[in-house]
Amino acid sequence: MSQTLAAVSGSLGSIGYGLAAIGPGVGVGIIFGNGTQALARQPEAAGLIRANQILGFAFCEALALIGLVMPFVYGK
């Protein structure tokens, strides 16, 4: 007697991307949270802080986009 209780079908890459999106999400939260604290402590350095925030955000989002593309590249 062999019964299948649950079957996994579809692309596991989409599940992997869902889990991989947690990292950039946390990273973006940390970047903007700490940037807000830095702006509150030193408002005269707003231009430099904002530029660094945008740069860090771009790197985090690039990692998220790479994670989105990889299941399609290495998928079946």
N, C-alpha and C positions, 0 to 999 in steps of 0.2 A: 504494500500500500504506500504509494508515493503521492503526496498532495503538495501542491505549491501554495503556500500561504500568501506570499507576496512576490511579485515579479518587478524587476527594475527594467524599464524600457526607456528609450530616448537617449539623449546625449548626456553623459556624465560630465562633459566639459562645462555645461551650463551650471551644474551644481558647483563645480570647481570655481567658476567665475564668481558665483554668488558668495562663496567663502572668501575668495581672493579680494573681493571688493570691500571687505571689512577693513583691511589694512590701510588703503588710501583714504577711506572714510574717517578712520581714527586720526590719520596723519593730518588731514585737512582741518579737523576739529582742533587738534593741538596747535597747528600753525596759527589759526585765526584767534584762538583763545589766548595764546601767549602774546600775539601781536596786539590784541586789545589791552592786555595788561601793560605791555610796554608803552603803548600810546598814553595810557592813563598815568604812567610814571614819568614819562618824558615827552610831553606834547610837542616840544620844539624839534624833535627828531622824527616827526611824522613822515616826511618824504622818504627817508632811508628805511624806516620800519615798513612802510607800505610797499616799497620796492622789494624788500626781502620777503614779505608775505606773498607777493605775486609770484616771485621766483620759486618759492617753496611749493606753492599751490600748483604751479605748472609741472614741477617734477612729480608731485603726487598724482596728478591727473594723468601724466604720461604713463606711469606705472599701471594705473587702472585701465587705460586704453590698451596697453600691451597685454594685460590679463584678459581683456575682452577678445582680442584677436587670436590669441594662442589656441583656444579650443577649436577654432575654425582651421587653423594652420595644421595642427597635429591630430585633428579629429579624423574619423573614418570616412 
